[in-house]
Amino acid sequence: MSTFPYFPHTEEDIRQMLDRIGVKSLDDLYADVPADFLYKGEYDLPDAKSEHEVRALFEALAAKNTKQTVFAGAGSYDHYTPAIVPYLLSRSEFLTAYTPYQCEISQGTLRYIFEYQSMICTLTGLDVSNASMYDGPTAAAEAMRMMVACAKKKNTVLVSASLLPQVKDVVRTYAKYYGTTLKEIPVVDGQTSFLSMKELLEQGDVAGAIIPSVNRFGIVENLSGFAAELHLSGALLALYCDPSALGVLKTPAELDADIAVGDGQSLGIPMSFGGPSVGFMACRKEHMRKLPGRIVGQTVDADGKRAFVLTLQAREQHIRREKATSNICSNESLMALFVTIYLSVMGPQGLREVNEKCYSGSHYLYNELLKTGKFEAVFPDKPFLKEFVLKPLVDLDALRRRLQEAGFFAALPTEEGYASFCVTEKRSKEEIDALVAIVKEG
Amino acid sequence: MKYYDRLIFELSKKGRTAYTLPESGCPAESIPAGLQRAQAPGLPEVSEVDVARHYTNLSQMNFGVDTGFYPLGSCTMKYNPKINEEIAAMPAFQGLHPLQDESTVQGALEVYYEMDKALASITGMKHFTLNPCAGAHGELTGLMIMRSYHMHRGDLARTKVIVPDSAHGTNPASAAVCGLEIVEVKSGANGLVDVESLKPLLGPDIAGIMMTNPNTLGLFEKDIKEIAALVHECGGLLYYDGANMNPLLGMVRPGDMGFDIMHLNLHKTFSTPHGGGGPGSGPVGVAERLVEFLPVPRVEKLEDGSFHVVRNCETSAGQVSAFMGNFGVILRAYAYILMLGKQHIKMAGKLATLSANYIKECLKDAYKLPIESVCKHEFVFDGLIDDGSSTGKPGATTLDVAKRLLDYGFHAPTIYFPLLFHQALMIEPTETESKETLDLFIEVMHEIAREAAEDPDILHGAPHLTPISRPDETTAARNPILKFE
């Protein structure tokens, strides 16, 4: 067996170090461990491998996956990744750095987090963003806890039934253990019901509501009056947003939301089977000190030079322990850099064009699918951007399997049995036509 | 490192672009005006060259493991192998949608299955969930499992969790997010959990205890067997905080010590890069009787050898992340485990422990060692033996030592943690550093101690050679500027 490339110790090094410590063997360093805890068995692991063998093994694993042309979303979107983003992300000064606790040698990280926060603020229109959360669903769960903390004595949070299932599931999990009462606002005609929300508010104890700006049917919800109604009851509005769509859609600030959360994956992050992604979270200034996670602020150094530091740390676990606003420590810093570089590359015009292309492509597919006679419209008068649902008039499972065999991941079933489709700027007319042709065949 | 003072917004010029997008060929349709925001977002308008130079310049103000030695206690800053990056970037993995049909993602599911098996063998647990996205997320998930177990048995009075005073800050914070009340147990003079102090805390209201072993002083909790017996006897469960797993790699398994639930930090013990604060991954392992409470979705192997995703399970603690965690990080860690294999794993923990003890022995003549004992992967000094206050000037603190280290090209150790000592300086070298690197670090630490004794002002003003000097953190917190305007 060859030596291990990441252990630099020679036999002589080990001998000299043991001598300096004053013990005879490496095992002597474990003399304080009760003997019956020292593991004597063989680990159920494969034999150590060379790089070449490891690469071959993963190539074999990769060959067991089937490449699909993605025509579905549901929380993970196949947007284009500009080449420069992963290239810059691979710089080891970013990749192999720790959390920027030593600010004097972490100005690179601190500056890009400041830029990231600024971009999240301009996308959402809100005042303050944190340095990132794990993903969209956990950011929504943190919004739930934050609204309860802001409300002080109220303990109920309203959750729209039009949120993505994984968002509802994660919020439900956090609520169960944190002890928050959740009440679901039903969907009427593909949209969060204003009247039902009003009724739930009348029952009292509501700290806030989590509602999507673009929902799980792909519909851009009409949320006028929602925030005002919540605020009348002293409750907050947390809007669950697709940050890519915020390049064109009304901002959470314009909808008078207090908190915005969502998943940054739609900003060009590879789907990568669901992770890593990045959650974002922003709020109005008055709730700044209740925001979870790290925040970077601008200041000056001792010589008056502009400098960036982690700030408002009295909210965080390493200072406040159980009284912290959250337990979050490691977040998704490198993915926040991903988003920052992506948004720098796209700029306001590029992000607009992405949305326009998604809009044109998805509407083309929508119309073509209706023409096949295999689907009918569910929400004909509701606006959508890149994702939509149709009611299948044929066996959905069989259709989905046929599409899959032809290399398409599409027609994802919703809990109501609708078929969900998504078209990003990566999908060409040829691909759309090919998909429609398969649908027609059956 | 040179100082570079630009923000991407300051490079912006109206009309400049860095993107290209394909022509779809679909008929153009306009987004209804009524849906749209009043103003375009204030994103920068720059060229690709601007982007490349700006972020390259930013990176050059950063210190990473590839830059130099990172003796950061409790963070396990080991080397991040490059093959891991290549594997995680493979298009056949990056291009997978998380909700694709099982039959089209068998390779990815096999990684989950094999990783679960490998981690179970390394730790002595029965099964792992790979869904938590970071260590603290793993802690929270583990505590949810703990509560689910008690709730399932109808044992609803167990609402308190015991946390040692030396625990990582995330432990009590995670417990609070999980709706548990925290009961602190004191450490004894030897730095270990004091069994006699623990006993009166145990009762029918205790859900469990969170421990890390070795603890944050780098000391092995030798009474763990007795502690496990006591906690189990009172009906509680033992949670193992895997942040300190590195010295046990290949030597000791938490499952064998009586722990029922644990998390691992793949970005510590299993060599994946920290990325400036994530993405990490915090898999949670459990003993056999807790498997039914693991979060969904979970991967299982069917009789025909294929892999299946379990999405619903009545007893499950619930869903904790969007899909199945940070797959890209899991791929990297699995690549590392394959390189390590059953042969090299046996040396990993031992060499980490060797390096820590070596530094400790070489430096204890200049830095106060509060507890004289063999350590594991890390140890804690309580400041300088001679802080220079005999010169009439204010003495040099742990913060000063940390900042002076930056001038010499090293990252600082973890400081002012654990909270047991006022001048805590926590050093963890890991197994991937050579004796030459350790010797240079030791020499520099001695030099800094000499500087402190002779003229502590050299340290007060440090760092002198970094892109910025010490920042004004008070103003930053008092008048927060949190975005570009």
Boltz contact constraints between the chains, C-beta under 6 A:
constraints:
  - contact:
      token1: [A, 1]
      token2: [B, 343]
      max_distance: 6.0
  - contact:
      token1: [A, 4]
      token2: [B, 344]
      max_distance: 6.0
  - contact:
      token1: [A, 6]
      token2: [B, 79]
      max_distance: 6.0
  - contact:
      token1: [A, 6]
      token2: [B, 432]
      max_distance: 6.0
  - contact:
      token1: [A, 7]
      token2: [B, 351]
      max_distance: 6.0
  - contact:
      token1: [A, 7]
      token2: [B, 431]
      max_distance: 6.0
  - contact:
      token1: [A, 8]
      token2: [B, 434]
      max_distance: 6.0
  - contact:
      token1: [A, 9]
      token2: [B, 351]
      max_distance: 6.0
  - contact:
      token1: [A, 13]
      token2: [B, 435]
      max_distance: 6.0
  - contact:
      token1: [A, 17]
      token2: [B, 354]
      max_distance: 6.0
  - contact:
      token1: [A, 17]
      token2: [B, 358]
      max_distance: 6.0
  - contact:
      token1: [A, 20]
      token2: [B, 358]
      max_distance: 6.0
  - contact:
      token1: [A, 20]
      token2: [B, 361]
      max_distance: 6.0
  - contact:
      token1: [A, 21]
      token2: [B, 357]
      max_distance: 6.0
  - contact:
      token1: [A, 21]
      token2: [B, 358]
      max_distance: 6.0
  - contact:
      token1: [A, 21]
      token2: [B, 361]
      max_distance: 6.0
  - contact:
      token1: [A, 26]
      token2: [B, 350]
      max_distance: 6.0
  - contact:
      token1: [A, 29]
      token2: [B, 353]
      max_distance: 6.0
  - contact:
      token1: [A, 29]
      token2: [B, 374]
      max_distance: 6.0
  - contact:
      token1: [A, 32]
      token2: [B, 220]
      max_distance: 6.0
  - contact:
      token1: [A, 32]
      token2: [B, 222]
      max_distance: 6.0
  - contact:
      token1: [A, 32]
      token2: [B, 374]
      max_distance: 6.0
  - contact:
      token1: [A, 33]
      token2: [B, 220]
      max_distance: 6.0
  - contact:
      token1: [A, 37]
      token2: [B, 252]
      max_distance: 6.0
  - contact:
      token1: [A, 37]
      token2: [B, 256]
      max_distance: 6.0
  - contact:
      token1: [A, 37]
      token2: [B, 257]
      max_distance: 6.0
  - contact:
      token1: [A, 39]
      token2: [B, 253]
      max_distance: 6.0
  - contact:
      token1: [A, 43]
      token2: [B, 121]
      max_distance: 6.0
  - contact:
      token1: [A, 43]
      token2: [B, 342]
      max_distance: 6.0
  - contact:
      token1: [A, 43]
      token2: [B, 345]
      max_distance: 6.0
  - contact:
      token1: [A, 44]
      token2: [B, 121]
      max_distance: 6.0
  - contact:
      token1: [A, 45]
      token2: [B, 118]
      max_distance: 6.0
  - contact:
      token1: [A, 45]
      token2: [B, 341]
      max_distance: 6.0
  - contact:
      token1: [A, 45]
      token2: [B, 342]
      max_distance: 6.0
  - contact:
      token1: [A, 46]
      token2: [B, 341]
      max_distance: 6.0
  - contact:
      token1: [A, 47]
      token2: [B, 341]
      max_distance: 6.0
  - contact:
      token1: [A, 48]
      token2: [B, 341]
      max_distance: 6.0
  - contact:
      token1: [A, 48]
      token2: [B, 343]
      max_distance: 6.0
  - contact:
      token1: [A, 48]
      token2: [B, 344]
      max_distance: 6.0
  - contact:
      token1: [A, 49]
      token2: [B, 338]
      max_distance: 6.0
  - contact:
      token1: [A, 49]
      token2: [B, 339]
      max_distance: 6.0
  - contact:
      token1: [A, 51]
      token2: [B, 83]
      max_distance: 6.0
  - contact:
      token1: [A, 54]
      token2: [B, 83]
      max_distance: 6.0
  - contact:
      token1: [A, 54]
      token2: [B, 335]
      max_distance: 6.0
  - contact:
      token1: [A, 54]
      token2: [B, 338]
      max_distance: 6.0
  - contact:
      token1: [A, 54]
      token2: [B, 339]
      max_distance: 6.0
  - contact:
      token1: [A, 58]
      token2: [B, 87]
      max_distance: 6.0
  - contact:
      token1: [A, 61]
      token2: [B, 107]
      max_distance: 6.0
  - contact:
      token1: [A, 61]
      token2: [B, 110]
      max_distance: 6.0
  - contact:
      token1: [A, 62]
      token2: [B, 90]
      max_distance: 6.0
  - contact:
      token1: [A, 62]
      token2: [B, 92]
      max_distance: 6.0
  - contact:
      token1: [A, 62]
      token2: [B, 107]
      max_distance: 6.0
  - contact:
      token1: [A, 64]
      token2: [B, 106]
      max_distance: 6.0
  - contact:
      token1: [A, 64]
      token2: [B, 107]
      max_distance: 6.0
  - contact:
      token1: [A, 65]
      token2: [B, 92]
      max_distance: 6.0
  - contact:
      token1: [A, 65]
      token2: [B, 105]
      max_distance: 6.0
  - contact:
      token1: [A, 65]
      token2: [B, 107]
      max_distance: 6.0
  - contact:
      token1: [A, 65]
      token2: [B, 108]
      max_distance: 6.0
  - contact:
      token1: [A, 66]
      token2: [B, 104]
      max_distance: 6.0
  - contact:
      token1: [A, 68]
      token2: [B, 104]
      max_distance: 6.0
  - contact:
      token1: [A, 70]
      token2: [B, 97]
      max_distance: 6.0
  - contact:
      token1: [A, 74]
      token2: [B, 99]
      max_distance: 6.0
  - contact:
      token1: [A, 76]
      token2: [B, 97]
      max_distance: 6.0
  - contact:
      token1: [A, 76]
      token2: [B, 98]
      max_distance: 6.0
  - contact:
      token1: [A, 84]
      token2: [B, 48]
      max_distance: 6.0
  - contact:
      token1: [A, 84]
      token2: [B, 51]
      max_distance: 6.0
  - contact:
      token1: [A, 88]
      token2: [B, 55]
      max_distance: 6.0
  - contact:
      token1: [A, 91]
      token2: [B, 59]
      max_distance: 6.0
  - contact:
      token1: [A, 92]
      token2: [B, 64]
      max_distance: 6.0
  - contact:
      token1: [A, 92]
      token2: [B, 66]
      max_distance: 6.0
  - contact:
      token1: [A, 93]
      token2: [B, 59]
      max_distance: 6.0
  - contact:
      token1: [A, 93]
      token2: [B, 62]
      max_distance: 6.0
  - contact:
      token1: [A, 93]
      token2: [B, 64]
      max_distance: 6.0
  - contact:
      token1: [A, 94]
      token2: [B, 59]
      max_distance: 6.0
  - contact:
      token1: [A, 94]
      token2: [B, 276]
      max_distance: 6.0
  - contact:
      token1: [A, 95]
      token2: [B, 273]
      max_distance: 6.0
  - contact:
      token1: [A, 95]
      token2: [B, 275]
      max_distance: 6.0
  - contact:
      token1: [A, 96]
      token2: [B, 64]
      max_distance: 6.0
  - contact:
      token1: [A, 96]
      token2: [B, 65]
      max_distance: 6.0
  - contact:
      token1: [A, 96]
      token2: [B, 66]
      max_distance: 6.0
  - contact:
      token1: [A, 96]
      token2: [B, 80]
      max_distance: 6.0
  - contact:
      token1: [A, 96]
      token2: [B, 273]
      max_distance: 6.0
  - contact:
      token1: [A, 97]
      token2: [B, 62]
      max_distance: 6.0
  - contact:
      token1: [A, 97]
      token2: [B, 64]
      max_distance: 6.0
  - contact:
      token1: [A, 97]
      token2: [B, 276]
      max_distance: 6.0
  - contact:
      token1: [A, 98]
      token2: [B, 72]
      max_distance: 6.0
  - contact:
      token1: [A, 98]
      token2: [B, 75]
      max_distance: 6.0
  - contact:
      token1: [A, 98]
      token2: [B, 274]
      max_distance: 6.0
  - contact:
      token1: [A, 99]
      token2: [B, 277]
      max_distance: 6.0
  - contact:
      token1: [A, 102]
      token2: [B, 412]
      max_distance: 6.0
  - contact:
      token1: [A, 103]
      token2: [B, 471]
      max_distance: 6.0
  - contact:
      token1: [A, 104]
      token2: [B, 406]
      max_distance: 6.0
  - contact:
      token1: [A, 104]
      token2: [B, 463]
      max_distance: 6.0
  - contact:
      token1: [A, 104]
      token2: [B, 466]
      max_distance: 6.0
  - contact:
      token1: [A, 104]
      token2: [B, 468]
      max_distance: 6.0
  - contact:
      token1: [A, 105]
      token2: [B, 63]
      max_distance: 6.0
  - contact:
      token1: [A, 105]
      token2: [B, 406]
      max_distance: 6.0
  - contact:
      token1: [A, 105]
      token2: [B, 466]
      max_distance: 6.0
  - contact:
      token1: [A, 106]
      token2: [B, 62]
      max_distance: 6.0
  - contact:
      token1: [A, 107]
      token2: [B, 61]
      max_distance: 6.0
  - contact:
      token1: [A, 107]
      token2: [B, 467]
      max_distance: 6.0
  - contact:
      token1: [A, 108]
      token2: [B, 58]
      max_distance: 6.0
  - contact:
      token1: [A, 108]
      token2: [B, 59]
      max_distance: 6.0
  - contact:
      token1: [A, 108]
      token2: [B, 61]
      max_distance: 6.0
  - contact:
      token1: [A, 108]
      token2: [B, 62]
      max_distance: 6.0
  - contact:
      token1: [A, 109]
      token2: [B, 62]
      max_distance: 6.0
  - contact:
      token1: [A, 109]
      token2: [B, 276]
      max_distance: 6.0
  - contact:
      token1: [A, 111]
      token2: [B, 58]
      max_distance: 6.0
  - contact:
      token1: [A, 112]
      token2: [B, 58]
      max_distance: 6.0
  - contact:
      token1: [A, 115]
      token2: [B, 8]
      max_distance: 6.0
  - contact:
      token1: [A, 117]
      token2: [B, 482]
      max_distance: 6.0
  - contact:
      token1: [A, 117]
      token2: [B, 483]
      max_distance: 6.0
  - contact:
      token1: [A, 118]
      token2: [B, 483]
      max_distance: 6.0
  - contact:
      token1: [A, 118]
      token2: [B, 484]
      max_distance: 6.0
  - contact:
      token1: [A, 121]
      token2: [B, 483]
      max_distance: 6.0
  - contact:
      token1: [A, 122]
      token2: [B, 41]
      max_distance: 6.0
  - contact:
      token1: [A, 122]
      token2: [B, 42]
      max_distance: 6.0
  - contact:
      token1: [A, 123]
      token2: [B, 41]
      max_distance: 6.0
  - contact:
      token1: [A, 128]
      token2: [B, 482]
      max_distance: 6.0
  - contact:
      token1: [A, 134]
      token2: [B, 133]
      max_distance: 6.0
  - contact:
      token1: [A, 135]
      token2: [B, 321]
      max_distance: 6.0
  - contact:
      token1: [A, 135]
      token2: [B, 322]
      max_distance: 6.0
  - contact:
      token1: [A, 137]
      token2: [B, 322]
      max_distance: 6.0
  - contact:
      token1: [A, 166]
      token2: [B, 322]
      max_distance: 6.0
  - contact:
      token1: [A, 169]
      token2: [B, 319]
      max_distance: 6.0
  - contact:
      token1: [A, 170]
      token2: [B, 319]
      max_distance: 6.0
  - contact:
      token1: [A, 173]
      token2: [B, 318]
      max_distance: 6.0
  - contact:
      token1: [A, 173]
      token2: [B, 319]
      max_distance: 6.0
  - contact:
      token1: [A, 173]
      token2: [B, 320]
      max_distance: 6.0
  - contact:
      token1: [A, 177]
      token2: [B, 144]
      max_distance: 6.0
  - contact:
      token1: [A, 177]
      token2: [B, 147]
      max_distance: 6.0
  - contact:
      token1: [A, 177]
      token2: [B, 178]
      max_distance: 6.0
  - contact:
      token1: [A, 177]
      token2: [B, 179]
      max_distance: 6.0
  - contact:
      token1: [A, 178]
      token2: [B, 179]
      max_distance: 6.0
  - contact:
      token1: [A, 179]
      token2: [B, 179]
      max_distance: 6.0
  - contact:
      token1: [A, 220]
      token2: [B, 35]
      max_distance: 6.0
  - contact:
      token1: [A, 248]
      token2: [B, 31]
      max_distance: 6.0
  - contact:
      token1: [A, 248]
      token2: [B, 36]
      max_distance: 6.0
  - contact:
      token1: [A, 249]
      token2: [B, 35]
      max_distance: 6.0
  - contact:
      token1: [A, 250]
      token2: [B, 37]
      max_distance: 6.0
  - contact:
      token1: [A, 251]
      token2: [B, 37]
      max_distance: 6.0
  - contact:
      token1: [A, 270]
      token2: [B, 94]
      max_distance: 6.0
  - contact:
      token1: [A, 271]
      token2: [B, 97]
      max_distance: 6.0
  - contact:
      token1: [A, 272]
      token2: [B, 94]
      max_distance: 6.0
  - contact:
      token1: [A, 272]
      token2: [B, 327]
      max_distance: 6.0
  - contact:
      token1: [A, 272]
      token2: [B, 328]
      max_distance: 6.0
  - contact:
      token1: [A, 273]
      token2: [B, 96]
      max_distance: 6.0
  - contact:
      token1: [A, 273]
      token2: [B, 98]
      max_distance: 6.0
  - contact:
      token1: [A, 273]
      token2: [B, 108]
      max_distance: 6.0
  - contact:
      token1: [A, 273]
      token2: [B, 327]
      max_distance: 6.0
  - contact:
      token1: [A, 274]
      token2: [B, 98]
      max_distance: 6.0
  - contact:
      token1: [A, 274]
      token2: [B, 323]
      max_distance: 6.0
  - contact:
      token1: [A, 274]
      token2: [B, 324]
      max_distance: 6.0
  - contact:
      token1: [A, 274]
      token2: [B, 327]
      max_distance: 6.0
  - contact:
      token1: [A, 275]
      token2: [B, 325]
      max_distance: 6.0
  - contact:
      token1: [A, 275]
      token2: [B, 326]
      max_distance: 6.0
  - contact:
      token1: [A, 275]
      token2: [B, 327]
      max_distance: 6.0
  - contact:
      token1: [A, 276]
      token2: [B, 279]
      max_distance: 6.0
  - contact:
      token1: [A, 276]
      token2: [B, 326]
      max_distance: 6.0
  - contact:
      token1: [A, 276]
      token2: [B, 328]
      max_distance: 6.0
  - contact:
      token1: [A, 297]
      token2: [B, 476]
      max_distance: 6.0
  - contact:
      token1: [A, 297]
      token2: [B, 480]
      max_distance: 6.0
  - contact:
      token1: [A, 297]
      token2: [B, 481]
      max_distance: 6.0
  - contact:
      token1: [A, 297]
      token2: [B, 482]
      max_distance: 6.0
  - contact:
      token1: [A, 298]
      token2: [B, 481]
      max_distance: 6.0
  - contact:
      token1: [A, 299]
      token2: [B, 471]
      max_distance: 6.0
  - contact:
      token1: [A, 299]
      token2: [B, 472]
      max_distance: 6.0
  - contact:
      token1: [A, 299]
      token2: [B, 475]
      max_distance: 6.0
  - contact:
      token1: [A, 299]
      token2: [B, 476]
      max_distance: 6.0
  - contact:
      token1: [A, 300]
      token2: [B, 472]
      max_distance: 6.0
  - contact:
      token1: [A, 301]
      token2: [B, 468]
      max_distance: 6.0
  - contact:
      token1: [A, 301]
      token2: [B, 469]
      max_distance: 6.0
  - contact:
      token1: [A, 301]
      token2: [B, 471]
      max_distance: 6.0
  - contact:
      token1: [A, 302]
      token2: [B, 469]
      max_distance: 6.0
  - contact:
      token1: [A, 302]
      token2: [B, 470]
      max_distance: 6.0
  - contact:
      token1: [A, 303]
      token2: [B, 469]
      max_distance: 6.0
  - contact:
      token1: [A, 305]
      token2: [B, 468]
      max_distance: 6.0
  - contact:
      token1: [A, 306]
      token2: [B, 5]
      max_distance: 6.0
  - contact:
      token1: [A, 307]
      token2: [B, 468]
      max_distance: 6.0
  - contact:
      token1: [A, 307]
      token2: [B, 471]
      max_distance: 6.0
  - contact:
      token1: [A, 309]
      token2: [B, 471]
      max_distance: 6.0
  - contact:
      token1: [A, 309]
      token2: [B, 473]
      max_distance: 6.0
  - contact:
      token1: [A, 309]
      token2: [B, 476]
      max_distance: 6.0
  - contact:
      token1: [A, 311]
      token2: [B, 476]
      max_distance: 6.0
  - contact:
      token1: [A, 311]
      token2: [B, 477]
      max_distance: 6.0
  - contact:
      token1: [A, 312]
      token2: [B, 477]
      max_distance: 6.0
  - contact:
      token1: [A, 317]
      token2: [B, 169]
      max_distance: 6.0
  - contact:
      token1: [A, 317]
      token2: [B, 170]
      max_distance: 6.0
  - contact:
      token1: [A, 317]
      token2: [B, 173]
      max_distance: 6.0
  - contact:
      token1: [A, 318]
      token2: [B, 169]
      max_distance: 6.0
  - contact:
      token1: [A, 321]
      token2: [B, 169]
      max_distance: 6.0
  - contact:
      token1: [A, 321]
      token2: [B, 172]
      max_distance: 6.0
  - contact:
      token1: [A, 321]
      token2: [B, 173]
      max_distance: 6.0
  - contact:
      token1: [A, 322]
      token2: [B, 172]
      max_distance: 6.0
  - contact:
      token1: [A, 322]
      token2: [B, 173]
      max_distance: 6.0
  - contact:
      token1: [A, 322]
      token2: [B, 176]
      max_distance: 6.0
  - contact:
      token1: [A, 322]
      token2: [B, 182]
      max_distance: 6.0
  - contact:
      token1: [A, 324]
      token2: [B, 173]
      max_distance: 6.0
  - contact:
      token1: [A, 327]
      token2: [B, 136]
      max_distance: 6.0
  - contact:
      token1: [A, 327]
      token2: [B, 140]
      max_distance: 6.0
  - contact:
      token1: [A, 327]
      token2: [B, 170]
      max_distance: 6.0
  - contact:
      token1: [A, 327]
      token2: [B, 173]
      max_distance: 6.0
  - contact:
      token1: [A, 327]
      token2: [B, 174]
      max_distance: 6.0
  - contact:
      token1: [A, 327]
      token2: [B, 177]
      max_distance: 6.0
  - contact:
      token1: [A, 328]
      token2: [B, 136]
      max_distance: 6.0
  - contact:
      token1: [A, 329]
      token2: [B, 136]
      max_distance: 6.0
  - contact:
      token1: [A, 329]
      token2: [B, 170]
      max_distance: 6.0
  - contact:
      token1: [A, 330]
      token2: [B, 134]
      max_distance: 6.0
  - contact:
      token1: [A, 330]
      token2: [B, 277]
      max_distance: 6.0
  - contact:
      token1: [A, 330]
      token2: [B, 278]
      max_distance: 6.0
  - contact:
      token1: [A, 330]
      token2: [B, 280]
      max_distance: 6.0
  - contact:
      token1: [A, 331]
      token2: [B, 277]
      max_distance: 6.0
  - contact:
      token1: [A, 331]
      token2: [B, 278]
      max_distance: 6.0
  - contact:
      token1: [A, 332]
      token2: [B, 278]
      max_distance: 6.0
  - contact:
      token1: [A, 332]
      token2: [B, 279]
      max_distance: 6.0
  - contact:
      token1: [A, 333]
      token2: [B, 275]
      max_distance: 6.0
  - contact:
      token1: [A, 333]
      token2: [B, 276]
      max_distance: 6.0
  - contact:
      token1: [A, 333]
      token2: [B, 277]
      max_distance: 6.0
  - contact:
      token1: [A, 333]
      token2: [B, 278]
      max_distance: 6.0
  - contact:
      token1: [A, 334]
      token2: [B, 275]
      max_distance: 6.0
  - contact:
      token1: [A, 334]
      token2: [B, 276]
      max_distance: 6.0
  - contact:
      token1: [A, 335]
      token2: [B, 279]
      max_distance: 6.0
  - contact:
      token1: [A, 343]
      token2: [B, 43]
      max_distance: 6.0
  - contact:
      token1: [A, 344]
      token2: [B, 8]
      max_distance: 6.0
  - contact:
      token1: [A, 344]
      token2: [B, 44]
      max_distance: 6.0
  - contact:
      token1: [A, 344]
      token2: [B, 46]
      max_distance: 6.0
  - contact:
      token1: [A, 344]
      token2: [B, 51]
      max_distance: 6.0
  - contact:
      token1: [A, 345]
      token2: [B, 18]
      max_distance: 6.0
  - contact:
      token1: [A, 345]
      token2: [B, 19]
      max_distance: 6.0
  - contact:
      token1: [A, 345]
      token2: [B, 51]
      max_distance: 6.0
  - contact:
      token1: [A, 346]
      token2: [B, 19]
      max_distance: 6.0
  - contact:
      token1: [A, 347]
      token2: [B, 17]
      max_distance: 6.0
  - contact:
      token1: [A, 347]
      token2: [B, 43]
      max_distance: 6.0
  - contact:
      token1: [A, 347]
      token2: [B, 45]
      max_distance: 6.0
  - contact:
      token1: [A, 348]
      token2: [B, 40]
      max_distance: 6.0
  - contact:
      token1: [A, 348]
      token2: [B, 41]
      max_distance: 6.0
  - contact:
      token1: [A, 348]
      token2: [B, 43]
      max_distance: 6.0
  - contact:
      token1: [A, 350]
      token2: [B, 19]
      max_distance: 6.0
  - contact:
      token1: [A, 353]
      token2: [B, 21]
      max_distance: 6.0
  - contact:
      token1: [A, 357]
      token2: [B, 24]
      max_distance: 6.0
  - contact:
      token1: [A, 359]
      token2: [B, 29]
      max_distance: 6.0
  - contact:
      token1: [A, 359]
      token2: [B, 31]
      max_distance: 6.0
  - contact:
      token1: [A, 360]
      token2: [B, 26]
      max_distance: 6.0
  - contact:
      token1: [A, 360]
      token2: [B, 28]
      max_distance: 6.0
  - contact:
      token1: [A, 360]
      token2: [B, 29]
      max_distance: 6.0
  - contact:
      token1: [A, 361]
      token2: [B, 24]
      max_distance: 6.0
  - contact:
      token1: [A, 361]
      token2: [B, 26]
      max_distance: 6.0
  - contact:
      token1: [A, 363]
      token2: [B, 29]
      max_distance: 6.0
  - contact:
      token1: [A, 364]
      token2: [B, 26]
      max_distance: 6.0
  - contact:
      token1: [A, 383]
      token2: [B, 32]
      max_distance: 6.0
  - contact:
      token1: [A, 383]
      token2: [B, 35]
      max_distance: 6.0
  - contact:
      token1: [A, 404]
      token2: [B, 101]
      max_distance: 6.0
  - contact:
      token1: [A, 409]
      token2: [B, 97]
      max_distance: 6.0
  - contact:
      token1: [A, 409]
      token2: [B, 100]
      max_distance: 6.0
  - contact:
      token1: [A, 425]
      token2: [B, 21]
      max_distance: 6.0
  - contact:
      token1: [A, 428]
      token2: [B, 24]
      max_distance: 6.0
  - contact:
      token1: [A, 429]
      token2: [B, 24]
      max_distance: 6.0
  - contact:
      token1: [A, 429]
      token2: [B, 25]
      max_distance: 6.0
  - contact:
      token1: [A, 429]
      token2: [B, 26]
      max_distance: 6.0
